Amino acid sequence: MTKLSVNINKIALIRNSRGSDLPNLEKVAMDCERFGAEGITVHPRPDQRHIRFDDIPKLKAIVTTELNIEGYPNKDFMDLVIKNKPNQCTLVPDPPGVLTSDTGWDTVINEGFLKDIISTLKQNGIRVSLFLNPDVKMVEGAAKVGADRIELYTGKYAQYYNESKENAIKSHIETALLASKFNLGVNGGHDLNLENLKYYASQIPNLLEVSIGHAIICDSIYYGLHNTIQMYINLLKQQ
């Protein structure tokens, strides 16, 4: 079954908005795992507007499933990741100050840069995933630079799901099929929700993991965190 990794950035954003420790990030992470999540995802940004750098060692100490740290591999980020050694590091091409991750790497143009970064991470025993648009032209490049997995950006899929889910997912299927030929695992993330997740997971071959944060926190307002995580897991079981 495809694993569910819960992105807790929004929990940190709520905490930071009041300058207190409510909600407590570590407790939420442990509860997500207790409620069935098989991973915790965080994305520390340079401005630390949600996840702060000092959150990472605390989460590393208590997460018992898989810790996935996302981010742009500048020096500060690399130092943080190597020091804390998560199970997975997902590299995203975000420039400083971007609102959210909404495009993937060009693995051809960035080949040399990514190869060096990935080599360093793998030497430290960290699995590496590259955030990619669903574009077959980028898959071979991901394999060449040494990535273990790719994470497909699903924002456009979610945007056009109601218009034509078959057309919206076509490029994702093609990219995932090619990834398997290069022995690349496939993750997915961005705007997946209770409406579009089941179809996505049922159609994408070798889908190992989905990372979902914003939608889970929104749904939790109505259903509660425990029920919401179970609802997402049940959808993944139906693929």
Secondary structure, DSSP 8 states (H G I E B T S, - for coil): --EEEEE-HHHHHHHHHHTS--S-HHHHHHHHHHTT-SEEEE---TT-SSS-TTHHHHHHHH--S-EEEEE---HHHHHHHHHH--SEEEE----TT-SS------TTTTHHHHHHHHHHHHHTT-EEEEEE-S-GGGHHHHHHTT-SEEEEE-HHHHHHTTT-HHHHHHHHHHHHHHHHHTT-EEEEESS--TTTHHHHHHHSTTEEEEEE-HHHHHHHHHH-HHHHHHHHHHHHHT-
